[in-house]
Amino acid sequence: MVVELIAAVLSAGALYFVAGARVVQQFERGVVFRLGKVRGGVRTPGFTMIVPVVDRMRKVNLQIVTMPVPAQEGITRDNVTVKVDAVVYFKVVNATDAIINVEDYRFAVSQMAQTSLRSIIGKSDLDDLLSNREKLNQGLELMIDSPAIGWGVQIDRVEIKDVSLPETMKRSMARQAESERERRARIINADAEFQASKKLADAAAVMSDTPAALQLRLLQTVVAVAAEKNSTLVLPFPVELLRFLERAQQGPYPAVEQQPAPRAAAPPRGPAPRAADLPESGVPSAAPAEEFPADLRETLAADPLLEAVRPQRPPDVS
């Protein structure tokens, strides 16, 4: 009887031990609820015991959680539609607050990250999203970390992963970058031309003092052209010979301008002959000199050319 009683007590103790035994991992903390109320402090890693049926322990992972934030579409401050996604790194620093103050701290952090990311997009310019991400990451971290402190969660860091732009904006930015590079290339080319012109001006000043240097340079150019196998024939022609021929063509004396010959004055046009004055042949006969006006007769008498072409009266045959 006594043996059976001892065996029953040992069996009950074994069952109690098995039902109340708990093991907490190194990266976990345990929060014990006794009849719905937090009992004592947080259970540390290792072996621990709870009262079966009465106590209930929840374990909280203290490792850093990597949570991707879905891509959020928004309009920047300079009216550009973009899609931005990010990633949040956080961990639980207070297991009791993470269990009591929020129903699901993971879901809460995810929603807060999405709303904060939308807010950051609306407050920033496109250039800031593309080039000044460190500042945006810090601002996003502060916006998420402020409410997460009450949940027993600490935001370790927030990183913006990708910024998706519309295709039209990508083409515009590509044209802008191409124009900027072309502008830089032209500036560099113009600077090189300016430096080369200065060097050429210095070389011309040196060669003007020693004319033989110009001939040597000409011969050097001919050697450089003839070095390669080609069919180009270079014949140097002295510039002084061209200048001599130009002076010889001009001559020692200036050319005398020729005066144009005087033109004969055209006779005044009189009225057209009438049909009654025409002869039978239909050709008007030359008017006698006496029938011209007085001023025209004086002009005919003074000008020998007009005198030669003056019509003569036909001889009177009677």
Buried (B, 14 or more C-beta within 10 A) or exposed (E): EEEEEEEEEEEEEEEEEEEBEBEBEEEBBBBBBBEEEEBEEBBEBEEBEBBBEEBBBEBBBBEEBEBEBEBBEBEBEEEBEBBBBBBBBBBBBBBBBBBBBBEEBBEBBBEBBBEBBBBBBEEBEBEBBEEEBEEBBEBBBEBBBEBBEEBBBBBBEBBBEEBEBEEEEEEEEEEEEEEEEEEEEEEEEEEEEEEEEEEEEEEEEEBEEEEEEBEEEBEEEEEEEEEEEEEEEEEEEEEEEEEEEEEEEEEEEEEEEEEEEEEEEEEEEEEEEEEEEEEEEEEEEEEEBEEBEEEBBEBBEEBEEBEEEBEEEEEEEE
